[in-house]
Amino acid sequence: MIHLKEIVEVPRPRADAFAYVADFTTTMEWDPGISHAEQLSPEGPGLDCRYEVTAVFNGNERRLTYVTEVYEPPERVVFRGGDRRFESVDTITFETMENGTRIIYAADFRMKGLLAVLEPMLRNRFQKVARKGASGLAAALEGIRVERAV
């Protein structure tokens, strides 16, 4: 399993930051690795809301389905997604700061089947993707990427 963690601080109220990130369709606005995102559920965002996302990794497009597993406004949202070769659990928490919100974005990636042996070799690529995504999120909410922890 590949575990990544990025932290950004944004000058937005926690409820606003949560509402933006909890709508998983916004990933195509801030994550350069996502070329398309749409909500499949008739209502949402919220618990059990389903999304289809097109991710670009190593020049290849992959269609992924995500479901909101935890929805606790304005504190935490968890998305589980993937396809037959890949699984991701994205846990995003929100903390109030004096001048805005700290967003802690943690993701666990697991390759399935024969791809599992490639995880150690893919770690650096996933780290680069996570850094770009965190920087994009900070820019979208006019904040800064604070730190990266692997």
Backbone as a chain_set.jsonl record, in Angstrom:
{"seq": "MIHLKEIVEVPRPRADAFAYVADFTTTMEWDPGISHAEQLSPEGPGLDCRYEVTAVFNGNERRLTYVTEVYEPPERVVFRGGDRRFESVDTITFETMENGTRIIYAADFRMKGLLAVLEPMLRNRFQKVARKGASGLAAALEGIRVERAV", "coords": {"N": [[0.845, -1.178, 0.0], [0.455, 2.241, -0.739], [0.927, 5.133, 1.028], [0.006, 8.459, 1.288], [0.29, 11.88, 2.297], [-0.848, 15.143, 2.397], [-0.789, 18.589, 3.233], [-2.635, 21.526, 3.274], [-3.147, 25.029, 3.7], [-5.76, 27.282, 3.81], [-7.337, 30.453, 3.145], [-10.097, 30.363, 3.895], [-13.362, 29.902, 5.348], [-13.99, 27.005, 7.351], [-16.363, 25.549, 6.743], [-16.872, 26.36, 4.093], [-14.57, 25.465, 2.735], [-14.828, 22.727, 3.209], [-17.285, 22.195, 1.833], [-16.513, 22.666, -0.811], [-14.445, 20.739, -1.312], [-15.727, 18.348, -0.625], [-17.494, 17.986, -2.649], [-16.878, 16.002, -5.053], [-16.689, 16.415, -7.76], [-15.274, 18.71, -8.149], [-12.619, 18.037, -8.289], [-11.532, 17.974, -10.843], [-11.049, 20.607, -11.303], [-8.887, 21.316, -9.717], [-7.012, 19.254, -9.494], [-4.438, 18.249, -11.445], [-4.176, 15.694, -12.445], [-6.648, 14.718, -12.993], [-8.95, 14.519, -15.502], [-11.642, 14.563, -15.96], [-14.66, 14.678, -14.107], [-17.632, 13.559, -12.724], [-20.788, 13.637, -11.091], [-22.641, 10.816, -10.291], [-24.794, 10.073, -8.766], [-28.185, 11.018, -8.061], [-28.63, 12.881, -6.058], [-26.685, 14.933, -3.877], [-23.602, 16.581, -2.992], [-22.856, 14.019, -0.547], [-23.35, 11.391, 1.869], [-22.767, 8.176, 0.53], [-22.8, 9.113, -2.063], [-22.093, 8.828, -5.506], [-19.413, 8.973, -7.85], [-17.952, 9.429, -11.084], [-14.747, 9.373, -12.318], [-12.181, 10.476, -14.441], [-8.952, 9.644, -14.583], [-5.607, 10.582, -15.273], [-2.681, 8.913, -15.66], [0.671, 8.357, -15.978], [0.376, 8.951, -18.668], [-1.782, 7.463, -19.444], [-5.308, 7.085, -19.57], [-7.69, 6.44, -17.053], [-10.767, 5.187, -16.051], [-12.44, 5.736, -13.138], [-14.446, 4.806, -10.364], [-15.899, 6.427, -7.647], [-17.043, 6.524, -4.253], [-18.699, 8.238, -1.679], [-17.853, 7.534, 1.479], [-17.757, 8.419, 4.117], [-19.232, 11.222, 5.537], [-19.051, 14.006, 7.125], [-19.829, 16.925, 7.765], [-18.517, 19.969, 9.098], [-16.105, 18.566, 9.117], [-14.901, 16.082, 8.171], [-14.415, 14.024, 5.305], [-14.639, 11.052, 3.419], [-13.563, 9.297, 0.639], [-13.911, 6.41, -1.359], [-12.45, 4.695, -3.975], [-11.805, 3.47, -7.347], [-10.851, 0.891, -9.663], [-10.781, -2.228, -11.445], [-8.073, -2.764, -11.16], [-6.962, -1.149, -9.237], [-7.169, 0.575, -6.119], [-8.321, 3.228, -4.07], [-8.349, 5.116, -1.086], [-9.402, 8.052, 0.069], [-8.981, 10.292, 2.569], [-10.105, 13.154, 3.968], [-9.574, 15.761, 6.126], [-10.612, 18.605, 8.043], [-9.542, 21.482, 9.65], [-10.144, 24.196, 11.805], [-8.498, 27.277, 11.616], [-6.927, 30.291, 12.805], [-7.007, 32.168, 10.709], [-8.395, 30.892, 8.675], [-8.591, 27.693, 7.14], [-7.164, 24.52, 7.738], [-6.42, 21.912, 5.631], [-6.18, 18.525, 5.595], [-5.091, 16.092, 3.661], [-5.179, 12.81, 3.134], [-4.181, 9.862, 1.52], [-4.599, 6.504, 0.593], [-3.297, 4.12, -1.486], [-3.792, 1.173, -3.321], [-2.59, -1.376, -5.285], [-3.996, -3.902, -7.339], [-3.977, -7.433, -7.931], [-1.55, -8.538, -10.302], [-0.322, -6.075, -10.508], [0.297, -5.294, -7.979], [2.909, -5.919, -7.269], [4.297, -3.832, -8.344], [3.995, -1.622, -6.737], [6.101, -0.512, -4.97], [7.771, 0.664, -6.9], [6.126, 2.548, -8.018], [5.645, 4.426, -6.108], [7.078, 6.955, -5.996], [6.045, 8.265, -8.246], [3.346, 8.495, -7.565], [3.653, 10.188, -5.376], [4.497, 12.563, -6.632], [2.206, 13.174, -8.11], [0.417, 13.596, -5.998], [1.55, 15.85, -4.735], [1.242, 17.783, -6.773], [-1.545, 17.81, -6.929], [-2.199, 18.755, -4.342], [-1.022, 21.285, -4.43], [-2.582, 22.377, -6.462], [-5.104, 22.344, -5.227], [-4.636, 24.127, -3.124], [-4.171, 26.454, -4.636], [-6.674, 26.741, -5.904], [-8.278, 27.382, -3.763], [-6.997, 29.579, -2.908], [-4.78, 29.323, -1.176], [-1.945, 27.913, 0.556], [0.422, 25.249, 0.046], [1.44, 23.412, 2.685], [3.011, 21.322, 3.852], [4.485, 18.134, 3.196], [3.94, 14.809, 3.825], [4.995, 11.486, 3.873]], "CA": [[0.0, 0.0, 0.0], [1.146, 3.524, -0.792], [0.232, 6.121, 1.848], [0.459, 9.828, 1.057], [-0.395, 12.884, 3.099], [-0.545, 16.516, 2.024], [-1.484, 19.567, 4.071], [-2.725, 22.878, 2.726], [-3.855, 26.001, 4.531], [-6.487, 28.179, 2.919], [-7.996, 31.55, 3.854], [-11.539, 30.187, 3.742], [-13.995, 29.254, 6.488], [-13.979, 25.542, 7.268], [-17.563, 25.057, 6.05], [-16.708, 26.607, 2.661], [-13.534, 24.552, 2.245], [-15.43, 21.391, 3.214], [-18.28, 22.102, 0.764], [-15.809, 22.59, -2.094], [-13.717, 19.476, -1.448], [-16.665, 17.223, -0.501], [-18.083, 17.807, -3.975], [-15.738, 15.384, -5.738], [-16.586, 16.898, -9.137], [-14.311, 19.822, -8.213], [-11.24, 17.559, -8.461], [-11.007, 18.314, -12.173], [-10.658, 22.013, -11.263], [-7.654, 21.56, -8.983], [-6.058, 18.146, -9.591], [-4.056, 18.107, -12.848], [-4.261, 14.29, -12.831], [-8.048, 14.379, -13.253], [-9.421, 15.227, -16.691], [-13.105, 14.613, -15.953], [-15.31, 14.175, -12.889], [-19.061, 13.846, -12.707], [-21.582, 12.986, -10.057], [-23.575, 9.841, -10.849], [-25.969, 10.006, -7.901], [-29.098, 12.128, -8.325], [-28.506, 13.876, -4.996], [-25.357, 14.98, -3.281], [-22.749, 15.592, -2.332], [-23.294, 13.471, 0.718], [-23.057, 9.987, 2.117], [-23.087, 7.234, -0.549], [-22.808, 9.763, -3.369], [-21.175, 8.155, -6.433], [-18.776, 9.827, -8.849], [-17.073, 8.812, -12.073], [-13.59, 10.243, -12.496], [-11.182, 10.03, -15.406], [-7.621, 10.001, -14.102], [-4.521, 10.391, -16.234], [-1.488, 8.499, -14.934], [1.666, 7.85, -16.931], [-0.132, 9.127, -20.017], [-2.939, 6.586, -19.675], [-6.551, 7.463, -18.895], [-8.382, 5.361, -16.334], [-12.056, 5.565, -15.485], [-12.542, 5.267, -11.758], [-15.692, 5.108, -9.671], [-15.695, 6.772, -6.237], [-18.229, 6.62, -3.404], [-18.472, 8.932, -0.417], [-18.106, 6.58, 2.576], [-17.954, 9.187, 5.349], [-19.592, 12.606, 5.223], [-19.247, 14.635, 8.433], [-19.542, 18.353, 7.609], [-17.455, 20.375, 8.176], [-14.881, 18.005, 9.695], [-14.223, 14.975, 7.494], [-15.069, 13.31, 4.215], [-13.817, 9.932, 2.954], [-13.955, 8.737, -0.646], [-13.273, 5.148, -1.76], [-12.619, 4.588, -5.409], [-10.88, 2.641, -8.085], [-11.346, 0.02, -10.717], [-10.381, -3.625, -11.208], [-6.634, -2.861, -10.916], [-6.475, -0.103, -8.349], [-8.116, 1.061, -5.117], [-7.873, 4.411, -3.347], [-9.176, 5.653, -0.007], [-8.991, 9.434, 0.302], [-9.546, 10.808, 3.816], [-9.803, 14.576, 4.03], [-10.049, 16.375, 7.366], [-10.609, 20.062, 8.005], [-9.331, 22.073, 10.972], [-10.255, 25.645, 11.832], [-7.331, 28.055, 12.026], [-7.281, 31.686, 13.078], [-7.28, 32.895, 9.47], [-8.881, 30.022, 7.62], [-8.765, 26.259, 7.356], [-6.106, 23.559, 7.386], [-6.97, 20.717, 4.993], [-5.24, 17.405, 5.65], [-5.539, 15.16, 2.625], [-4.426, 11.559, 3.208], [-4.681, 8.894, 0.541], [-3.998, 5.172, 0.568], [-3.451, 3.498, -2.793], [-3.429, -0.244, -3.347], [-2.688, -2.024, -6.584], [-4.596, -5.227, -7.259], [-3.455, -8.457, -8.835], [-0.128, -8.5, -10.643], [0.206, -4.721, -10.336], [0.722, -5.102, -6.586], [4.376, -5.989, -7.174], [4.847, -2.574, -8.826], [3.772, -0.527, -5.785], [7.307, 0.212, -4.554], [8.295, 1.446, -8.024], [5.177, 3.611, -8.348], [5.519, 5.352, -4.976], [7.542, 8.304, -6.342], [5.09, 8.869, -9.188], [2.162, 8.873, -6.796], [4.023, 11.356, -4.577], [4.481, 13.734, -7.515], [0.805, 13.458, -8.405], [-0.18, 14.145, -4.776], [2.064, 17.219, -4.551], [0.58, 18.639, -7.761], [-2.935, 17.95, -6.51], [-2.253, 19.63, -3.162], [-0.739, 22.65, -4.893], [-3.764, 22.821, -7.194], [-6.161, 22.625, -4.256], [-4.272, 25.38, -2.454], [-4.385, 27.552, -5.581], [-8.111, 26.891, -6.127], [-8.847, 28.021, -2.574], [-6.111, 30.699, -2.626], [-3.989, 29.031, 0.02], [-0.585, 27.429, 0.344], [0.707, 23.865, 0.424], [2.277, 23.589, 3.86], [4.011, 20.274, 4.03], [4.173, 16.831, 2.604], [4.401, 13.685, 4.642], [4.769, 10.234, 3.142]], "C": [[0.888, 1.237, 0.0], [0.313, 4.514, 0.015], [0.854, 7.486, 1.592], [-0.351, 10.782, 1.912], [0.089, 14.259, 2.68], [-1.362, 17.447, 2.906], [-1.463, 20.909, 3.356], [-3.482, 23.751, 3.717], [-4.465, 27.029, 3.605], [-7.203, 29.262, 3.725], [-9.513, 31.519, 3.668], [-12.102, 29.589, 5.022], [-14.051, 27.737, 6.264], [-15.183, 25.005, 6.509], [-17.446, 25.252, 4.54], [-15.688, 25.652, 2.049], [-14.089, 23.129, 2.172], [-16.384, 21.224, 2.03], [-17.603, 21.951, -0.598], [-15.172, 21.218, -2.293], [-14.662, 18.276, -1.411], [-17.462, 16.997, -1.772], [-16.961, 17.3, -4.875], [-15.64, 15.786, -7.206], [-15.573, 18.031, -9.249], [-12.88, 19.335, -8.416], [-10.683, 17.922, -9.826], [-10.619, 19.787, -12.258], [-9.283, 22.204, -10.639], [-6.617, 20.452, -9.077], [-5.686, 17.933, -11.053], [-4.08, 16.66, -13.34], [-5.671, 13.83, -13.147], [-8.538, 15.2, -14.439], [-10.943, 15.369, -16.738], [-13.617, 14.063, -14.629], [-16.788, 14.541, -12.96], [-19.747, 13.049, -11.616], [-22.585, 12.062, -10.734], [-24.866, 9.763, -10.049], [-26.87, 11.213, -8.171], [-29.014, 13.236, -7.275], [-27.096, 13.84, -4.442], [-24.792, 16.362, -3.425], [-23.318, 15.164, -0.985], [-22.919, 12.013, 0.813], [-23.577, 9.126, 0.967], [-23.189, 7.87, -1.932], [-21.736, 9.107, -4.242], [-20.684, 9.143, -7.49], [-18.025, 8.96, -9.856], [-15.983, 9.837, -12.385], [-12.694, 9.63, -13.563], [-9.838, 10.563, -14.951], [-6.606, 9.712, -15.203], [-3.261, 10.088, -15.424], [-0.538, 7.845, -15.915], [1.16, 7.921, -18.372], [-1.338, 8.277, -20.369], [-4.153, 7.093, -18.908], [-7.185, 6.237, -18.261], [-9.695, 5.921, -15.802], [-12.185, 4.917, -14.126], [-13.907, 5.647, -11.2], [-15.376, 5.331, -8.2], [-17.04, 6.854, -5.537], [-17.833, 7.349, -2.131], [-18.85, 7.979, 0.714], [-18.363, 7.26, 3.91], [-18.22, 10.626, 4.941], [-19.983, 13.269, 6.534], [-18.914, 16.121, 8.336], [-19.415, 19.041, 8.958], [-16.101, 19.779, 8.562], [-14.157, 16.977, 8.836], [-15.091, 14.395, 6.393], [-14.092, 12.225, 3.75], [-14.415, 9.405, 1.658], [-13.202, 7.432, -0.864], [-13.524, 4.985, -3.244], [-11.642, 3.637, -6.042], [-11.557, 1.912, -9.219], [-10.815, -1.38, -10.443], [-8.901, -3.776, -10.883], [-6.118, -2.008, -9.77], [-7.559, 0.303, -7.367], [-7.493, 2.228, -4.37], [-8.866, 4.732, -2.237], [-8.604, 7.019, 0.321], [-9.723, 9.947, 1.532], [-9.124, 12.255, 3.954], [-10.416, 15.134, 5.309], [-9.805, 17.879, 7.292], [-10.498, 20.584, 9.432], [-9.432, 23.585, 10.864], [-8.953, 26.252, 12.329], [-7.79, 29.489, 12.249], [-7.701, 32.426, 11.805], [-7.784, 32.0, 8.35], [-8.993, 28.577, 8.045], [-7.525, 25.492, 6.943], [-6.816, 22.319, 6.839], [-5.885, 19.653, 4.989], [-5.801, 16.321, 4.731], [-4.643, 13.928, 2.674], [-5.038, 10.571, 2.222], [-3.887, 7.598, 0.657], [-4.33, 4.54, -0.769], [-3.003, 2.051, -2.711], [-3.651, -0.774, -4.753], [-3.258, -3.427, -6.376], [-3.923, -6.172, -8.251], [-1.96, -8.327, -9.065], [0.487, -7.12, -10.462], [0.719, -4.477, -8.916], [2.234, -5.142, -6.45], [5.033, -4.69, -7.629], [4.723, -1.42, -7.828], [5.045, 0.19, -5.365], [7.876, 1.097, -5.667], [7.391, 2.623, -8.378], [5.076, 4.684, -7.266], [5.927, 6.787, -5.348], [6.595, 9.004, -7.305], [3.824, 9.314, -8.477], [2.451, 10.1, -5.934], [3.987, 12.628, -5.414], [3.049, 14.146, -7.837], [0.133, 14.111, -7.187], [0.278, 15.572, -4.53], [1.389, 18.187, -5.515], [-0.882, 18.864, -7.388], [-3.078, 18.885, -5.327], [-1.984, 21.078, -3.549], [-1.931, 23.214, -5.659], [-4.919, 23.148, -6.273], [-5.882, 23.929, -3.537], [-4.541, 26.571, -3.37], [-5.877, 27.808, -5.796], [-8.785, 27.612, -4.965], [-7.964, 29.152, -2.07], [-5.314, 30.524, -1.344], [-2.577, 28.623, -0.343], [-0.495, 25.957, 0.712], [1.742, 23.952, 1.523], [3.375, 22.554, 3.953], [3.565, 19.024, 3.319], [4.741, 15.781, 3.53], [4.064, 12.405, 3.894], [4.594, 9.107, 4.134]], "O": [[1.931, 1.273, 0.652], [-0.867, 4.715, -0.272], [2.071, 7.652, 1.669], [-1.518, 10.535, 2.215], [1.292, 14.51, 2.616], [-2.49, 17.129, 3.281], [-0.419, 21.37, 2.895], [-4.336, 23.278, 4.467], [-3.795, 27.581, 2.732], [-7.627, 29.019, 4.855], [-10.128, 32.528, 3.326], [-11.405, 28.848, 5.715], [-14.147, 27.264, 5.132], [-15.034, 24.087, 5.702], [-17.882, 24.388, 3.779], [-15.915, 25.096, 0.974], [-13.853, 22.412, 1.2], [-16.307, 20.232, 1.306], [-18.073, 21.189, -1.444], [-15.348, 20.604, -3.346], [-14.42, 17.285, -2.1], [-18.046, 15.929, -1.956], [-16.18, 18.093, -5.4], [-14.618, 15.529, -7.843], [-15.062, 18.289, -10.339], [-11.999, 20.149, -8.693], [-9.482, 18.154, -9.958], [-9.926, 20.181, -13.196], [-8.578, 23.151, -10.986], [-5.448, 20.683, -8.768], [-6.523, 17.482, -11.835], [-4.011, 16.427, -14.547], [-5.876, 12.678, -13.53], [-8.543, 16.43, -14.389], [-11.468, 16.204, -17.475], [-13.072, 13.097, -14.097], [-17.145, 15.69, -13.224], [-19.338, 11.94, -11.271], [-23.299, 12.477, -11.647], [-25.916, 9.424, -10.594], [-26.38, 12.301, -8.473], [-29.295, 14.397, -7.573], [-26.405, 12.825, -4.535], [-25.47, 17.246, -3.949], [-24.14, 15.853, -0.38], [-22.247, 11.471, -0.065], [-24.694, 9.326, 0.489], [-23.628, 7.215, -2.877], [-20.619, 8.859, -3.788], [-21.419, 10.014, -7.955], [-17.525, 7.887, -9.515], [-16.261, 11.001, -12.674], [-12.476, 8.419, -13.586], [-9.606, 11.772, -14.933], [-6.727, 8.744, -15.954], [-2.828, 10.9, -14.606], [-0.901, 6.89, -16.602], [1.477, 7.061, -19.193], [-1.858, 8.365, -21.481], [-4.047, 7.482, -17.745], [-7.214, 5.153, -18.844], [-9.73, 6.986, -15.185], [-12.055, 3.701, -13.984], [-14.451, 6.699, -11.537], [-14.675, 4.533, -7.578], [-18.05, 7.207, -6.146], [-16.763, 7.108, -1.573], [-20.023, 7.653, 0.89], [-19.104, 6.738, 4.743], [-17.515, 11.181, 4.098], [-21.111, 13.115, 7.002], [-17.842, 16.543, 8.77], [-20.158, 18.707, 9.882], [-15.065, 20.413, 8.36], [-12.928, 16.988, 8.771], [-16.311, 14.287, 6.516], [-12.882, 12.445, 3.693], [-15.606, 9.105, 1.581], [-12.005, 7.346, -0.591], [-14.652, 5.116, -3.718], [-10.77, 3.073, -5.382], [-12.652, 2.255, -9.666], [-10.438, -1.683, -9.311], [-8.499, -4.822, -10.373], [-4.959, -2.134, -9.376], [-8.734, 0.37, -7.728], [-6.299, 2.226, -4.073], [-10.078, 4.632, -2.428], [-7.472, 7.136, 0.79], [-10.951, 10.028, 1.537], [-7.934, 12.557, 4.046], [-11.616, 15.0, 5.548], [-8.919, 18.353, 6.581], [-11.26, 20.184, 10.312], [-8.875, 24.188, 9.947], [-8.38, 25.807, 13.324], [-8.92, 29.846, 11.914], [-8.643, 33.218, 11.827], [-7.608, 32.332, 7.178], [-9.428, 28.267, 9.154], [-6.913, 25.787, 5.917], [-7.693, 21.75, 7.489], [-4.801, 19.859, 4.444], [-6.844, 15.725, 5.001], [-3.474, 13.997, 2.296], [-6.258, 10.461, 2.109], [-2.665, 7.608, 0.8], [-5.498, 4.433, -1.144], [-1.973, 1.737, -2.113], [-4.73, -0.645, -5.33], [-3.017, -4.055, -5.345], [-3.376, -5.749, -9.27], [-1.2, -8.04, -8.141], [1.699, -7.007, -10.279], [1.493, -3.548, -8.687], [2.788, -4.458, -5.589], [6.207, -4.461, -7.335], [5.289, -0.35, -8.054], [5.071, 1.42, -5.399], [8.409, 2.171, -5.388], [7.85, 3.595, -8.978], [4.481, 5.738, -7.493], [5.197, 7.731, -5.045], [6.37, 10.209, -7.19], [3.293, 10.389, -8.756], [1.585, 10.96, -5.777], [3.499, 13.66, -4.953], [2.724, 15.333, -7.835], [-0.629, 15.067, -7.334], [-0.529, 16.42, -4.153], [1.005, 19.289, -5.122], [-1.397, 19.975, -7.516], [-3.981, 19.722, -5.304], [-2.642, 21.991, -3.052], [-2.256, 24.393, -5.522], [-5.64, 24.119, -6.502], [-6.783, 24.749, -3.356], [-5.08, 27.586, -2.927], [-6.303, 28.961, -5.864], [-9.744, 28.359, -5.158], [-8.143, 29.636, -0.952], [-5.188, 31.445, -0.537], [-2.078, 28.95, -1.42], [-1.232, 25.471, 1.57], [2.818, 24.511, 1.314], [4.546, 22.895, 4.118], [2.414, 18.889, 2.902], [5.891, 15.868, 3.962], [2.97, 12.265, 3.348], [4.392, 7.96, 3.735]]}, "num_chains": 1, "name": "protein.A"}
